[in-house]
Structure formats: C-alpha cells, structure tokens
C-alpha cells in the first residue's frame, strides 16, 4: 500500500510539473517575439554604420530585448565608433523631471560628451555634430502628439540635413498599437514643442513611420533610413511584443499609462491634477474642489466604451496641489480595443467643467489649446457643446490625415 502511495504521489507531481510547463508555454505563445530596430541593425544592417563616427540620440528606452543599453552595444562594438550622445527631455539617463532643462555633461560610464536637446537648444548645432558621420535615433515613443521625443527627432533630422549627415531611425513599437487614429489635427498656429506638425492627437504610427512622413510631408529632406522592426504587427499593443517595457519618462511608468495619456494628458491644461506626484500619473486625476463619488457616478453613467471610473482621493507629492488632499477618479481601461482615449478625455474635462463651473479653469500656462491643437475645442466646452458635436467638428481633418498616413505605413 505504501509503495502504491509513493508511485501515485510521483505521478501526481510529474503531472503537475508537465501541466505547469504547458500553461507557461501557452502564455508565451500569446506573446509574439518582436525584434526592435537596434537588434535588426546589429544582426543584419551593420553596413549602415560600419566604420563611421556615430552620434546617438537616446534615453533609457534605447535597449535590446535583453535590457542592454544601445549606448553600451554601440560603444563596445569594434565595428562602430560612438563619439557623442544627445539627450531629449528627461535626459539620456532619464533622471530629469518634465520641463526641467538638461545641461551638457560627460557620461560617467563611457566618457562621451552628452549634449542636451532640451535646454538652450532643441536642435543639434553644427558644433554638437562636429566629426559625426551618422546620426542615430533610438527612443521609445508613446503614440501621442504632445509627447516631445518625436519633435526632438524632427529637429535632429533638420540638423542632419543641414550638415549633410545621414539620419538613421531604429524603429520601436507604438505601445498603443498601430491602428487607432483619433483626435483633432493640430492647426499650424498652435505649433509648439508639444505639437510641431498638423497630425492628430493619437496618430497610430511608429517613430520610423513618423520620420518618413515628417521628412516628406513637411519637407525636411534628410538622408533618412529607417531600420524596421521584425515581427511587429499593427494590431499589437506593447504587452504582446515580448519586449521589456522601460518607462519612457518619469511619469510614464507602465504600458497602461500610455493608453490613458491621450485622454488625461489634456488635463495638464486645466486646474485639475493629472496625477503627477502620485504612483499612478495620468490614471489618477482630481482636485480639492471635486466630489469623487459625484464625478465617478457621472462618468460611469456615460457608459463610455472600454473604460470604468473609480472614486479616488490622493495627495500629490509634487506638481499641482502638492501636499493637498485631492479628490477625483482612477481610470481603468477595461478593453483597449474599444477604448476611445480622446473622446474620453474630452468627456472628463467637460463633466468637471459642468459640475464645478465656479472652480474649474483652463490654465494660461500649460496651455490647453497647445495640447489639443486648436482654440475652438476649449470654446465649445465653455459654450456648452457636447463631446459628440466636438468630435463631428474634427472628423473631416482626421479622415484626411488617415489618407496621407496610409502612404507611410511600414507594417501591416
């Protein structure tokens, strides 16, 4: 009997291990392996940079699938001569807060000069590019017009053109996927570093695709080459790529944050906290004057697709209402495919505006019009228009952009 029990126990353990491995394998199958541009460059496209003095625009997101920094990969590779680093907003090492100027310094690890593209100049000067024979861009974007990295890329493309230097973009996934396009197209008079070109708020493109569009549609004319990813499909969000996610900036900690950012990034232009100074930036929003239960009830009552709202209170450690108890909602995206970020953001702002007309304000600083890309959306909200009326107003230009965009898509 004892012998039978031992055999039974061994069989049970064996089944458990095999079953566990099977479940793990099934989960892994759901994650399709994507090779980012840096890996394709090193494995198949080395001739693009071989023997050249290379300038590199990057930040902590410039990694391979094993989390090795592109700075180390290029610096340690005998086929390349990495000569200079260039940092966008938040810096090469990602340690500067939003809007903080970053100055020139020497990188401790490599001894290379690090030039800031978010300080006195946002465009590399001829002095910064002296001796550089190829300029490489490798930064993870988040898929929203008012995220500044894509304009660092555009200005660097201009500088490369002016200094006869080839410009190479190492492509990376759009974390929100590459299908959804939404929001107003920016009007030229509202051009700024949070919206340089007339594209929709949510563009549905990779940085490589944007580079090709910028280069031709806005007549930059750089000697541009995009090193495409392998294995990426437009239907993928970042969690399906099999790639590790490195926060692109201090207040963009997770893939989930990127999905709500086109909605709640607009709140920066109001006197409502967008959650900076909390552990859930852009997923928590609120202000001291808001009744959280009332707001959550109103927003959930709208039955917006793919999203739910939880009444929440929080005390930001910095930024708006630092040290003050604020009330609002936490935003839960329940279905990423159904979720409409831009209309959701407009519904949140309009609902707070209508519930608390004596307290809510559009700020002069962090100009809402620069973020949304026009002045008429703010005017329509203040005038009592519905979000559906606002959406009908921007739909024609959005549709026109989609036709232009189709010419520059590099993936299916």
N, C-alpha and C positions, 0 to 999 in steps of 0.2 A: 504493500500500500504506500509506504514511504517513498519507494522508488518511482511509483506511478505519479505521485505528487510532484517529485523533483522534475520528472520529464514534462509534466503539464506546465510547471512554472517556467521552465526553459522555453517551451513552445510559445507560451504567453508573452514572455519578454521579447522573443525573436519577432513575433507578430507585431508587437508594439513598436519595435525599432524600425521594422520594414514599413509599417503604416506611417510612422512619423516622417521617414525619409520620403515617402510618396507624397505626403501633404506638402512638405518643403519643396519638393520638385515641382508640384503643381503651381505653387505660389511663384516659383522662379520663372516658370514658363510664361506667366502673365506679364512679367517684366521683360520687355524686349531689349536686348543689348544695343545701345547706341554708341557709336564712336564719335566723339567730338572732333572738331577741326584739328586740334593740336595732335591727336593721335593719328589722323589721316596724313597730316603733314610729315610726321616723323617716320611713318611706315611706308608711305607711297609718294610723297611730294617733296622730298628733301631738296631736289634740284632747284626749287623756287628760291631757296635762301642759301644754298650751299656756297661757302666761301665768301659770303657777304658780311659786311658790318651791319648789324641789326639793331634797330631801335624798337622797343617793345612797350605798347600801351596796354596795361593790365591792372588787375587788382586781385584779391584773394580768390575770386571765382575762376581765374585762369589756371585750371588744374586738369590732369588727365583722370581717367576712371579709377586710378589708384590713389588719388588725392595728392599727387606730386605736382608742385607748382611749375608752371611754364617757365618761370624765371630760372629755376634750377635745371629744368630739362634743356633749355637752350644754352644756359651758361656752361653746363657740364658737357655738352655735346661738341666734340672736336670739329664737326663739320660747319659749325656756326661761330661767329664772333659777336656775342652780345655786348654792345657798347654803351647803351643808355636805356633807362627806364622812364616811363611817363605815367603819371597817376591822374585819374579822373577825380570827381567829387568823392570824398571819403579816403582818398589816397591809395597808393599801391598796396599797402598792408591793411587797408580798410578800417583804420582806427580813428578817423575824423568824423564828427557828427555832421548832420545835414547842414549845409550852408557854411560850414567852417572852412576858412581859407587854409590851403596847404602850401607850405613853402619848400624851396629847393633843399635837398639834403643828400647825403651819401648813404646808400644802402649798406647796413652793417654786415650782412651776410656775404654779399658779392663785391662790395667796394665800388659799385657802379653809381654814377650820378643819377639822381631821381628828380625829374623836372615835373613841376605841378602844372596840370591843365585845369586847375580850379583855384587859381589865385589871381595874380595880377593879369595873367593872360589865360585864355581858354583855348588858344590856338598856338601850336608849336611855332616858335620863331626860328629864323634861319640859324641863329646861334645855337639853339637847342638841338638842331638837326645836323650840325656840322659833322662831317665824316660818316653820317648814316647813309647806307646804300639801299636799305629796305626798311619800311616801317610796318610793323605788325600790330594788329588789334586783336586782343583776345579777352573779352569781358562778357559775363553773363548778363543779358538784358532781362526785363520782367514783362515786356509786352504792352507797356502803357506809354502814351505820347509824352507825358510830363516827367518821365524818368530821364535824367540828364546824360546818361552814358552814350546814347545814340547821337547826341549832338557833339560830344567830345569826339566821337568817331568822324562826324561830318566835318568839323573844323580841322581835324588832323588830315582828312582826305584833301581838303583845300590846300593845306600847307605842303602836303606831299606833291600835289600838282604844281604848285608854285616853285618847288625846289627840285623838280624832276626826279622824284624818288618813287619807286613802285610801292603800292599800298596793298597789304595782304590782310584779309579778314579771315580769322579762324572761326568758323561758324559754330553756334551753340543753339540748343532748343529754345523756342519760345515756351516758357513754363506753363502758360495758359493754353497751349496748343496753337495750331495754325489755321483754324477755321473761322472762328468768330471775329467779325469786324463790327464795331459799334461806336456810336457817339458822333458829335459834330466834328466836321472837318475844320481845322484851325483857319481862321481868317488872317491874311497876311499882316494886317495892322496890329495883331496881337502876338506877333512873333517875339520869342524870348528864349532864354536858355532852358525853359521848361516847355518849349514848344516852338521849334525853329521853323518847321515846314508845314504846309497845309496837308496834314494827314489826320485821320480820325483818332479819337481819344484811345480806342483799342484797335490796333492795326492788324493783328493776327499774322505778323511776319517775323522771321528770324533777323538777327543783325546782318547776316550776309545778304539776305533779300532786301533789307532796307538800304544797305550800302549800294546795291546795284540800282535801286530806284532813285536814291538821292543823287547818285553820280550822273545819271542821265536826265531825269525829270527836272532836276534843279541845277543842271549844267555845271557840275563840279569838274568833270572831265579828267579825273585822276586815272593813272595807270593801275587799274584795280583788278585784283584776283581774289576770288572767294574760294577758300578750301572748304568744300562741303562736308557735312557730317555723313556718316554711313548708318543706315538703319532707322533714321528718324522719319516718322510719318506725321502728316498734318493733324491727324486725329489724336495724337498722343499729348497728354499733359506730362509734366516733368516726372511725376511719380511712376510713369510707365516706361521711362527710358532706361532704367537700371543704373543711371548715373547718380553719384552722391550730390546732394544739394548743399552748396556753400552760400550762406546768406550774402546777397549782392551788396547790401549796405546795412548799417546798424539797426535800422527799423524795418528790415525786410527779412525776418528770421526764418520763414517757412514757405513752402510751396503754396499753402493755403493763403498766406498773406498776399501773394501775387494776384490771386483771384479776386480778392476784395479791393485791392488797391485802385483799380479804375473807378470804383464806386466811392470809396471813403477818402481817397486822396483829394477829392474835390473839397472835402470838409476843411482842409488847410486854409481855404479862402474864406472861412467863417469864424465866428467866435465860439465854435464848438470844438472840443478836443478831439483830434483824430487818433488818440491813444498813444502818442509819443510819451515816453516816460513810464509806460506800463510794459508788462511782459507780452501783451497782445496788441502791438501797434496796428492800427487800421482795422482790426477786428473788434476792438472796444472803441466806442465813441460816446461822448457825453459832455455835460457842462453842469455847474452847480444849480442852474435855474431849471433844469429838466426834471420832470417826474418820470422815473424809469418805467414804472408799471404802465403809466398812461401812454408813453411813447411806444413801448413794446406791443401793447394792445392795438394801437392804431396801425403800426407797421404790419403786424401779423394779420390784421383784418383786411389788408390789401391783397393778401394771398399771392404775393409775388412768386414767380416760378423759381424753384431751386434754392430757396433761402428761408431761414427762420430767424427770429429775433428773441433774445433772452434779456429780460430786465436785469441790469447790472449797475453796480456802483464801483468806483475806483478812485484812487488818489495818485495822480501823475507825480513822478519824482523830478521831472523837468518839463520844459516846454509849457504849453498853455495850462493854466490852473495848477502849476506845480505846488504840491503840498496842500491842495484844496480838494475836499471830497466832491466828486462829480458823479452825476447820475445819467444813465443813458441805456445803451443796449450793447450786447455782444452779438456779432453777426455770424451765423452758421450757414455756410454753403452746403446744402444737403444734396444737390445734384449739379455737378459742374457743367454738364452739357445743357441743362435747362436754364441755369443762372444767367441773367442779363445784368451785368455789372453796372453799366452806365445808367440805364433807367432806374435801377435800384438806388444808386447814389442820388439821383435827382429826386426820387420819392422820399428818401431820408431827409434831404435838405428842405424840400417843400413841406413835409409834415412838421418838422421842427419850426420852420418859419411860420406855419399856420397856427400851431399850438401855442407858440410863445412869441407873438408879434412884438411885444414890448421889450423883450430881452435879446432875441436873435438879431445878429448883424452880419452883413458881408463886410469883411475887413478890407481896409485900404492896402495894408501890407499883405503879403501872400495873396495877391490879387486873384479873386475867383475868376475874373474874366480871362486872365492869362492861362489859368488851368483849364477852363472849359473851352477856351479858344475863340471867344466872342463876347459881346456885351449883351446880346439880346436874351440869352437864357436867364441871366440874373433879372433882367427887366420883366420877363414873362413870369418868373416865380413871384416877384414882388407885386405884379399886376393881377395875380390870382389865376393864371393859366394852369391847365392840368399838365401832367407829365406826358400824356398822350399827345396833347397839342404841341408840346416841345419836340417830341420825337418825330411827328409829322413834318415839322419845320426843317429838321436836319436830315431827313431821309434821302432827299434827292442828291445832295452832295455826297453823302455816304455811298450811295449806289454808283455815282460817277467815279468815285475813288476806287471802288471794287474793280471796275473795268480796267483802270490804269494798273492797279496792283497785280492783276492776273498776268501781266506781261513779265513780271519779275519774280514769280514764284519758282523756287528751285527744287521743291519737293512735292510729292503727291499726297 
